[in-house]
Amino acid sequence: MTTLTPSPAPAIGFVSLGCPKATVDSERILTQLRAEGYAIAPSYEGADLVIVNTCGFIDAAVAESLEAIGEALAENGRVVVTGCLGARAELIWQAHPKVLAVTGPQAFAEVMAAVHAQVPAPHDPFTSLVPPQGVKLTPRHYAYLKIAEGCNHRCTFCIIPSLRGDLVSRPIGEVLDEAARLVEAGVREILIIAQDTSAYGLDLRYRTDIWCGQPLRTDIETLARRLGEHQAWIRLHYVYPYPQVDRLIPLMAEGLILPYLDMPLQHASPAILKAMRRPAATEAVLERLARWRAICPDLVMRSTFIVGFPGETEADFQTLLDFLRQARLDRVGAFAYSPVAGAAANALPDPVPEALREERLARFMAVQAEISREKLAARVGQRQIVLVDEVHEGRVIARTYADAPEIDGKVIIPGEWELDPGDFIEVEITRSGPHDLLGVPVE
């Protein structure tokens, strides 16, 4: 009797660049590839084709994406490009005319069609190889959950709407079903993302859908409340300072979702905010922040800012520094303004010289560093529940509720401990540094 040896499944390499929203897109493509029976190659050499999911938000991201495409072509030779930079296909074709296909963001069917054209799918896909939660690029114990695509805002420094379109919210039942699958698969922290999380449901006019026999309004408060029923951390990212956010703070005080808000404020000067086409109500933000902290004293605020925006005077910059000192935000990221091809801000008058932009960025970060240092020092002596991320010989890396993965700080636990990634443990904070904390497990 002749034994037939099955031929190996064709293998696809994957390079994922950009923000967590792009990571979710990559996970969706990888899940579809696995569902159709493709293998995922860990290296260029073992791949029959490579997909590069690009970012095109700022010039540095464009350069990184073009470099990644070039590397994939040099190492493998068969490359399909997708993602945000794919919306500017002519730029990719000009730099790399040998790519096999270029698609824009969220073009999942087009990506798969390009793959099929070059590397036909196996005849007998093994759907059982795909876990219920899909293929994830994050560690097993946390995952990003995207609740909407696109954005209705027209900030002058941003080209996301031209790349990803206007806001399109996912049905609330679909989001809740995905969250349930993630928790069942062992995910201990769900990070809620969208371009504008607080606008969730606006495009659907906050319609009422039926889920598990219950009517649910499609809005961020209802979604957060139902997500909070899971035995997992629920963390909100990219929340605009809208009045409806007020309704989320009591949920944080109740412990349903983490008392953590990632709210990109961008600036504090009314003139600069107007030029950015951002909400220009700095005093209202300070008042709201004080009110939120009164309701939920454990609230942690993260934000991002742009310094050196066109037209920014020294007075505007001082207004921003004054806001920082008053707001006392826990975690802050900042960027020196960089022109983005296609952004309306490029046409604004009075650009700030690059050297001055960098000098202001350094001054900004020096002010925030002192605030962050004081905030971290205040945690010494506290007991905190932490989520274990990594276990090494001689130390454990974990995070408190105040720290999102990959962007915020860590809790370092020296010593050998019988712990695994995804474990929740209580620690006592023993020391603080500029960004991270040290702690010991509470026996």
KAWODA-V166281 format. One record per residue. N is the residue number from 1. PHI is phi in whole degrees, -180 to 180 (* if undefined). PSI is psi in whole degrees, -180 to 180 (none if undefined). Layout:
N:PHI:PSI ; N:PHI:PSI
This chain:
1:*:130 ; 2:-87:129 ; 3:-96:124 ; 4:-89:126 ; 5:-91:119 ; 6:-63:140 ; 7:-72:146 ; 8:-65:147 ; 9:-67:143 ; 10:-61:144 ; 11:-113:137 ; 12:-114:127 ; 13:-86:157 ; 14:-144:132 ; 15:-122:120 ; 16:-114:121 ; 17:-118:165 ; 18:96:-160 ; 19:-83:175 ; 20:-58:-29 ; 21:-65:-37 ; 22:-70:-34 ; 23:-59:-43 ; 24:-63:-40 ; 25:-61:-43 ; 26:-62:-42 ; 27:-62:-38 ; 28:-66:-42 ; 29:-65:-45 ; 30:-62:-39 ; 31:-62:-42 ; 32:-66:-40 ; 33:-59:-47 ; 34:-67:-38 ; 35:-63:-31 ; 36:-89:2 ; 37:97:1 ; 38:-70:148 ; 39:-90:156 ; 40:-105:117 ; 41:-82:134 ; 42:-81:-7 ; 43:-145:164 ; 44:-63:-40 ; 45:-62:-35 ; 46:-91:9 ; 47:-102:139 ; 48:-80:-19 ; 49:-165:151 ; 50:-122:133 ; 51:-104:131 ; 52:-114:115 ; 53:-92:113 ; 54:-97:167 ; 55:-120:145 ; 56:-138:27 ; 57:-73:-49 ; 58:-127:168 ; 59:-58:-38 ; 60:-64:-37 ; 61:-69:-38 ; 62:-61:-46 ; 63:-62:-42 ; 64:-63:-41 ; 65:-65:-45 ; 66:-63:-38 ; 67:-65:-41 ; 68:-65:-39 ; 69:-62:-46 ; 70:-60:-41 ; 71:-64:-44 ; 72:-63:-40 ; 73:-64:-42 ; 74:-68:-37 ; 75:-87:-28 ; 76:-125:-47 ; 77:97:-19 ; 78:-120:105 ; 79:-133:132 ; 80:-111:132 ; 81:-110:137 ; 82:-140:-177 ; 83:97:-170 ; 84:-62:-41 ; 85:-67:-21 ; 86:-63:-20 ; 87:-68:-17 ; 88:-112:61 ; 89:-58:-35 ; 90:-62:-33 ; 91:-65:-41 ; 92:-68:-46 ; 93:-62:-36 ; 94:-66:-42 ; 95:-79:-35 ; 96:-139:76 ; 97:-66:-10 ; 98:-91:0 ; 99:-64:151 ; 100:-80:-35 ; 101:-162:154 ; 102:-131:127 ; 103:-128:160 ; 104:-86:-173 ; 105:-68:148 ; 106:63:15 ; 107:-90:62 ; 108:-65:-42 ; 109:-64:-39 ; 110:-67:-38 ; 111:-62:-48 ; 112:-64:-37 ; 113:-63:-40 ; 114:-65:-40 ; 115:-65:-47 ; 116:-59:-38 ; 117:-66:-30 ; 118:-99:-38 ; 119:-135:92 ; 120:-55:146 ; 121:-69:151 ; 122:-57:153 ; 123:-71:-30 ; 124:-123:82 ; 125:-65:139 ; 126:-101:89 ; 127:-65:-20 ; 128:-68:-14 ; 129:-74:-14 ; 130:-96:121 ; 131:-66:156 ; 132:-56:-33 ; 133:-83:-1 ; 134:84:179 ; 135:-85:129 ; 136:-117:144 ; 137:-94:-11 ; 138:-89:165 ; 139:-58:161 ; 140:-61:-27 ; 141:-92:-6 ; 142:-141:157 ; 143:-154:150 ; 144:-88:138 ; 145:-123:109 ; 146:-87:127 ; 147:-105:-9 ; 148:-161:158 ; 149:-113:158 ; 150:71:-177 ; 151:-157:141 ; 152:-91:-9 ; 153:-79:157 ; 154:-128:55 ; 155:-60:137 ; 156:-70:-19 ; 157:-93:-1 ; 158:-120:142 ; 159:-118:14 ; 160:-56:-45 ; 161:-59:-34 ; 162:-73:-23 ; 163:-90:-41 ; 164:-116:-4 ; 165:85:-175 ; 166:-77:171 ; 167:-58:130 ; 168:-135:106 ; 169:-83:144 ; 170:-78:148 ; 171:-56:140 ; 172:-63:-37 ; 173:-65:-37 ; 174:-64:-42 ; 175:-65:-45 ; 176:-66:-36 ; 177:-64:-42 ; 178:-65:-41 ; 179:-61:-42 ; 180:-63:-41 ; 181:-64:-39 ; 182:-63:-46 ; 183:-65:-42 ; 184:-61:-28 ; 185:-85:0 ; 186:105:5 ; 187:-70:129 ; 188:-105:-12 ; 189:-143:127 ; 190:-112:124 ; 191:-103:114 ; 192:-84:124 ; 193:-134:153 ; 194:-170:172 ; 195:-66:-33 ; 196:-145:88 ; 197:-61:-39 ; 198:-70:-15 ; 199:-87:3 ; 200:-52:128 ; 201:92:-13 ; 202:-59:-43 ; 203:-67:-23 ; 204:-94:7 ; 205:57:34 ; 206:53:42 ; 207:-62:158 ; 208:-95:124 ; 209:-113:159 ; 210:-100:125 ; 211:-135:125 ; 212:52:38 ; 213:78:6 ; 214:-118:140 ; 215:-77:129 ; 216:-129:130 ; 217:-77:136 ; 218:-83:86 ; 219:-151:167 ; 220:-68:-33 ; 221:-66:-48 ; 222:-62:-43 ; 223:-62:-47 ; 224:-62:-40 ; 225:-63:-43 ; 226:-73:-37 ; 227:-63:-34 ; 228:-67:-9 ; 229:-77:-14 ; 230:-79:154 ; 231:-84:68 ; 232:-157:155 ; 233:-71:135 ; 234:-116:118 ; 235:-120:131 ; 236:-99:131 ; 237:-118:156 ; 238:57:57 ; 239:-103:121 ; 240:-76:153 ; 241:-78:65 ; 242:-92:157 ; 243:-59:-32 ; 244:-65:-16 ; 245:-66:-25 ; 246:-54:-33 ; 247:-77:-12 ; 248:-83:-27 ; 249:-62:-44 ; 250:-60:-32 ; 251:-65:-35 ; 252:-69:-42 ; 253:-63:-32 ; 254:-78:-13 ; 255:86:11 ; 256:-73:-41 ; 257:-128:162 ; 258:-64:141 ; 259:-77:68 ; 260:-144:128 ; 261:-128:127 ; 262:-102:102 ; 263:-124:99 ; 264:-70:107 ; 265:-92:-29 ; 266:75:-40 ; 267:-166:179 ; 268:-130:-16 ; 269:-74:126 ; 270:-56:-38 ; 271:-66:-42 ; 272:-72:-40 ; 273:-61:-38 ; 274:-64:-42 ; 275:-66:-31 ; 276:-80:-13 ; 277:61:47 ; 278:-114:160 ; 279:-56:125 ; 280:-107:65 ; 281:-135:63 ; 282:-60:-43 ; 283:-62:-39 ; 284:-65:-37 ; 285:-64:-44 ; 286:-64:-42 ; 287:-64:-44 ; 288:-65:-41 ; 289:-62:-42 ; 290:-63:-40 ; 291:-67:-42 ; 292:-62:-43 ; 293:-67:-30 ; 294:-68:-37 ; 295:-76:-41 ; 296:-133:87 ; 297:-60:-22 ; 298:-84:1 ; 299:-58:132 ; 300:-114:132 ; 301:-115:128 ; 302:-115:145 ; 303:-151:167 ; 304:-128:151 ; 305:-138:157 ; 306:-117:126 ; 307:-110:153 ; 308:77:25 ; 309:-64:149 ; 310:-50:131 ; 311:89:-5 ; 312:-69:118 ; 313:-91:173 ; 314:-63:-35 ; 315:-64:-41 ; 316:-61:-43 ; 317:-66:-39 ; 318:-65:-36 ; 319:-60:-41 ; 320:-64:-44 ; 321:-64:-40 ; 322:-62:-40 ; 323:-62:-44 ; 324:-56:-46 ; 325:-66:-33 ; 326:-79:-42 ; 327:-74:-33 ; 328:48:59 ; 329:-72:151 ; 330:-77:-46 ; 331:-131:133 ; 332:-140:135 ; 333:-114:149 ; 334:-144:152 ; 335:-136:140 ; 336:-74:134 ; 337:-53:135 ; 338:-132:127 ; 339:-60:141 ; 340:-118:126 ; 341:-55:126 ; 342:94:-7 ; 343:-83:142 ; 344:-64:-26 ; 345:-64:-20 ; 346:-61:-26 ; 347:-91:-1 ; 348:-73:147 ; 349:-78:171 ; 350:57:57 ; 351:-63:146 ; 352:-87:129 ; 353:-56:146 ; 354:-57:-42 ; 355:-62:-38 ; 356:-71:-37 ; 357:-59:-46 ; 358:-68:-36 ; 359:-66:-41 ; 360:-67:-37 ; 361:-60:-43 ; 362:-63:-42 ; 363:-65:-42 ; 364:-59:-50 ; 365:-68:-29 ; 366:-66:-42 ; 367:-64:-47 ; 368:-68:-34 ; 369:-60:-40 ; 370:-67:-41 ; 371:-64:-47 ; 372:-62:-39 ; 373:-63:-43 ; 374:-66:-40 ; 375:-64:-43 ; 376:-68:-40 ; 377:-61:-32 ; 378:-68:-16 ; 379:-86:-13 ; 380:-61:130 ; 381:96:-15 ; 382:-79:156 ; 383:-104:132 ; 384:-136:144 ; 385:-81:129 ; 386:-123:156 ; 387:-107:124 ; 388:-75:128 ; 389:-101:-44 ; 390:-142:148 ; 391:-126:118 ; 392:-119:171 ; 393:-70:117 ; 394:96:-9 ; 395:-166:159 ; 396:-122:138 ; 397:-107:124 ; 398:-138:177 ; 399:-139:147 ; 400:-88:176 ; 401:-60:-21 ; 402:-81:-1 ; 403:-129:115 ; 404:-80:149 ; 405:-65:142 ; 406:76:-16 ; 407:-121:-24 ; 408:-108:-162 ; 409:-86:-176 ; 410:-132:163 ; 411:-112:118 ; 412:-98:126 ; 413:-114:101 ; 414:-67:152 ; 415:107:175 ; 416:-98:125 ; 417:-138:145 ; 418:-84:80 ; 419:-133:159 ; 420:-131:152 ; 421:-55:134 ; 422:100:-10 ; 423:-75:142 ; 424:-99:129 ; 425:-139:160 ; 426:-97:133 ; 427:-128:157 ; 428:-104:128 ; 429:-77:124 ; 430:-107:-24 ; 431:-158:153 ; 432:-126:153 ; 433:-125:-167 ; 434:-63:-33 ; 435:-129:-30 ; 436:-119:170 ; 437:-122:155 ; 438:-112:145 ; 439:-152:168 ; 440:-129:144 ; 441:-62:142 ; 442:-85:120 ; 443:-73:none
